Amino acid sequence: MRYTNRDKSELAIKSVIRILRKAGAVRVGEDAAYDLRQILEERGIKIAGDAIVYSKHAQRKTVKGSDIKIAYKHPPYSSQKW
């Protein structure tokens, strides 16, 4: 199966397929890979945005790993249902 870049995603479709295979998938449908990529990118952007807020609160311009971890564990977007 040949995968093409349908949109301007930041995540490579091959990487998403590897994630699905690591999770135990023997075969991966093209639609599943593209859907997972979209979901991962949406959630990643939300977490990154929250991490930026935390780094600014700490009066830093640099986003650190601790900001990402805090944004993931204590999301202000938790009212949204994933």
ABEGO torsion letter per residue (X at the ends): XBBBBABBBABBAAAAAAAAAAAGBABBBAAAAAAAAAAAAAAAAAAAAAAAAAAAAAGBABBBAAAAAAAAABBAAAABBX
